[in-house]
Each structure stands twice: as C-alpha cells, then as structure tokens.
Amino acid sequence: MPHALADLVRQRTLNISLLIYPQVEILDFAGPYEVFSVASRVALRDGVLPHAAFRVQTVAAEPGQVCARYNLHVAADASLQAAAPCDVLIVPGGVVDQPLGHPPTLAWVASTAARTPLVTSVCTGAFILAKAGVLTDHTVTTHWDDIAQLQQDFPALKVVADVPYVDLGALVTSAGISAGIDMSLHVVARILDGAVAKRTARQMQYEWTDRA
C-alpha cells in the first residue's frame, strides 16, 4: 500500500467507497464496513489521531435500496454518479452477474480505480475488478470455490489459493467472505499501525494475526 495514505490520514479523514449491488454477499461488505468504522473509533478514542481516520460510503448503480443476498435490503449512500472521490475502493463479491453485465458499473470501477491510491476486492469481487480491466496480469486470490473459474475467465491472472489475501501494494485481493475482515484489518495496520489493527480486532472480538 502506498505510504501516501499513511501520511494522508494524519492530515484528514480518508474516504472509503464500498460498492454494493444486487445479490452482494452480506459479510463481504459488512465485514470491511465494520472494520474501518471500528478502527476509526478506536484510533480516535485512543488519541492516535485528532480526527476520524475513515469515512465509509456505500455506492450503488442507482439511488435507493439494494437487495443483497438472502433478501437483506441495504440503502446505498450514493449512486455511481453522486459518489464522492475516495482514497480506498472496496469491491465485494457475491453473485456478480449484475455488475459484470452492467457497463456503467464497470466503467465506474475502472475510472475510480485509476484515480484511487488503494483498490481492494473481497471474494468474487476480483471478477469485477478483472472485467473492469483493473486486474490484468496480477497475482490475486478469491473464494476457494471460484479460483478455477477466475483463472479460466482471466487466464493472464495468477490466481493463488490458501491465502487470506494478496497484497500488491496499490491492489489487495482477498479470499472469500470472512477473509475480507482479515484483509481490512491488514489495511488498517498498513495505514495506521499494527497496534491499532490489533485493538480494532479485539474491540470486534475477532481473532486476528496479520499475515503480512
């Protein structure tokens, strides 16, 4: 991850855009949302920063509610057109048919990634990043059940198994569902520090060891 974010968070709150779409996996987006929100509270509580570290906005193709998996309805904070610029982009997985078949979503992902210091995916969100041209010949990971399909669909990628996440600096991909929590804590450790990430995990009562 670029050191610029670690410097920038000392100056202002970092904006995180979290893409949501029909049939997005609940923990794929809720896990990272929880991590960055709790980390911001912990850092402020402990005097690490004089301001909130992170502000998370959910972004969807259109204004209004999105029906996630298992019929959970989530209200997006902003549409693609109204989304504020961000410092971190998170693309979660789930049933990705809608975003893969929706050119405006893919265009937004591509344009946002091009001007965002850190781009991440959870689970099958890697398919969206690859379809948008953000992942090309990179080493990546995804849910164990989708590794073969991702490799088949995007043969230039090197898709690896049995890791919670792959950190390439400006690009971080994670394995399935709950691995997004591990990845997000890792990102917190890189932007703030490992002690804040550990206190965040403890606050969440989540057993975590950074595998960096």
FENSUL-V285678 format. One record per backbone hydrogen bond with DSSP energy under -0.5 kcal/mol. CO is the residue of the C=O (numbers start at 1). NH is the residue of the N-H. If there is no record, write none. Layout:
co=CO nh=NH
co=CO nh=NH
This chain:
co=2 nh=5
co=2 nh=6
co=3 nh=7
co=4 nh=8
co=5 nh=9
co=7 nh=10
co=8 nh=11
co=8 nh=12
co=14 nh=55
co=15 nh=87
co=15 nh=88
co=16 nh=18
co=16 nh=57
co=17 nh=19
co=17 nh=90
co=18 nh=59
co=19 nh=92
co=21 nh=24
co=23 nh=95
co=24 nh=69
co=25 nh=29
co=26 nh=29
co=26 nh=30
co=27 nh=31
co=28 nh=32
co=29 nh=33
co=30 nh=34
co=31 nh=35
co=32 nh=36
co=33 nh=37
co=34 nh=38
co=35 nh=39
co=36 nh=40
co=37 nh=41
co=38 nh=42
co=39 nh=43
co=40 nh=44
co=41 nh=45
co=42 nh=46
co=43 nh=48
co=43 nh=49
co=44 nh=47
co=53 nh=14
co=55 nh=16
co=57 nh=18
co=58 nh=77
co=58 nh=78
co=59 nh=20
co=60 nh=80
co=61 nh=80
co=64 nh=76
co=66 nh=68
co=66 nh=74
co=67 nh=23
co=68 nh=71
co=69 nh=72
co=71 nh=73
co=72 nh=68
co=74 nh=66
co=74 nh=76
co=78 nh=60
co=79 nh=83
co=87 nh=118
co=88 nh=17
co=89 nh=120
co=90 nh=19
co=90 nh=92
co=91 nh=122
co=93 nh=25
co=94 nh=96
co=96 nh=100
co=97 nh=101
co=99 nh=102
co=101 nh=103
co=102 nh=105
co=102 nh=106
co=103 nh=107
co=104 nh=108
co=105 nh=109
co=106 nh=110
co=107 nh=111
co=108 nh=112
co=109 nh=113
co=110 nh=114
co=111 nh=115
co=112 nh=115
co=113 nh=116
co=118 nh=89
co=119 nh=172
co=120 nh=91
co=121 nh=174
co=122 nh=125
co=123 nh=126
co=124 nh=127
co=124 nh=128
co=125 nh=129
co=126 nh=130
co=127 nh=131
co=128 nh=132
co=129 nh=134
co=129 nh=135
co=130 nh=133
co=134 nh=136
co=138 nh=140
co=138 nh=158
co=140 nh=160
co=143 nh=146
co=143 nh=147
co=144 nh=147
co=146 nh=150
co=147 nh=151
co=148 nh=152
co=149 nh=153
co=150 nh=154
co=152 nh=155
co=154 nh=157
co=157 nh=159
co=158 nh=140
co=158 nh=160
co=164 nh=175
co=166 nh=168
co=166 nh=173
co=168 nh=170
co=170 nh=119
co=171 nh=168
co=172 nh=121
co=173 nh=166
co=174 nh=123
co=175 nh=123
co=176 nh=179
co=177 nh=180
co=178 nh=181
co=178 nh=182
co=179 nh=183
co=180 nh=184
co=181 nh=185
co=182 nh=186
co=183 nh=187
co=184 nh=188
co=185 nh=189
co=186 nh=190
co=187 nh=191
co=188 nh=192
co=193 nh=197
co=194 nh=198
co=195 nh=199
co=196 nh=200
co=197 nh=201
co=198 nh=202
co=199 nh=203
co=200 nh=204
co=201 nh=206
co=202 nh=205
co=206 nh=208
